[in-house]
């Protein structure tokens, strides 16, 4: 009986035939070629120099566009306002897209804000009314604290207050300006002695979904505006004799609506009442043109197909040799084959993706394309995770080949279970619910390891697989694939004899 090392060497010798090595090299080249072609083919095109997306305090791309009526605030102070109205405009919404209507998108915002200057991406804390989510306190782009639900009107005004004590900003709300309830506190480390405080308004685009394919949808975003009406504005902790200043943070007034209808620079003061109108968003995402890390993996589906075929044929080749005198397959032999195919696929994926992602992202940045930055730990997780998922998929395909013993039948099952769900959910072809279901219950769930996008409840977006959002966290997706691999490999091994059970009799596969 051969030792484990001898079995591994034997199976490695069988694997490293020119055809298999060429196939694995072709899989790697497909990923590299299509990924680099995608990166090289994407260029930023602007009149003059392209604007750059702002980055937040943690270095990530953020949205920071709003209209701001502001003045200086010292290390200790507060702003208190009463808000009596919040209205907005939505251009050409469904169903007919033929009219402009009055209304607010769910995350339209108007309220008060403390900010480290007027630079985009600088630290801030804001207390606001929203279109559909009541009072919220948000700070530093990623953080969101819920206050009381409901809207605002002249008959039912809302009082808002922000207080500053050094680096701590605390938000309060009230229905009558007398009884106050705390919404939350934000610590903005490193605030300067003097910050800007004031009123703001902003409104993200109206997201609608257009049907396509067999029930899939693509995103369409339409221009919106929001405005808030404030009175009883009082400040403490400021000696700014210049009074209020106003400006747009970020670019505004470029759309036809703003040029020919109502500019997003609405600051009107009449008898102690201030109306502020703006557009944009303050939140944890960059522009729609920002590219995530995983966008360079356009060739991964083709590479997966090649690797699945190689893995199945590596298993079924033994059964083609049995009738001509080949040695029967044992549990030890199949385990050695699984080790070899898993190791080769993992190393191939690790080397390929480890080269493609940094090089592809560097090319995109050189071409002026905004890239959604990820931490070093997340980048390592993506590279190692994809390599591990490819290895697990290869072992699963090998196990199917050992169970079914029919090359094309095993290839059909492996491709249908792993590659097809991954491919059809990556494009807007199927309904979002069906795509999410496929990526929960099939082995393709493991590819969640490539996701770097984060779903934020306070951001309007199409959170679907075709937009890059997997329904399971990466570790849960990998666990689903691991479960399939362990179960199928276990079934395949259980149908094989141990080496010490071999007595020269053929194996009964009935």
Buried (B, 14 or more C-beta within 10 A) or exposed (E): EBEEEEBBBBBBEBBEEEEBEEBBEBBBEBBBBBBBBBBEEBEBEEEEEBEEBBBBBEEBBBBBBBBBBBBBBBBEBBBBBBBBBBBBBBBBBEEEEEEBEEBBBEBBBBBBBBBBBBEBBBBBBBBBBBBEBBBBBBBBBBEBBBBEEEBBEEEEBBBBBBBBEEEEBBBBBBBEBEEBEEBBBBEBEEBEEBBBBBBBBBBBBBBBBEEEBEBBBBBBBBBBBBBBBBBBBEBEBBEBEEEBBBEBBBEBEEBEBBEEEBBBBBBEBEEEBBBBBBBBBBBBBBEEEBBBBBBBBBBBBBBBBBBBBBBBBBBBBBBEEBEEEEEBBBBBBBBBBBBBBBBBBBEBBBBBBBBBBBBBBEBBBEBBBBBBBBEEEBBEBBBBBBBBBBBBBBBBBBBBBBBBBBBEBBBBBBBEBBBBBBBBBBBBBBBBEBBBBBBBEBBBBBBBBBBBBEEBEBBBBBBBBBBBBBBBEBEBBBBBBBEBBBEBBEEBBEBBBEBEEEEEEEBEEE
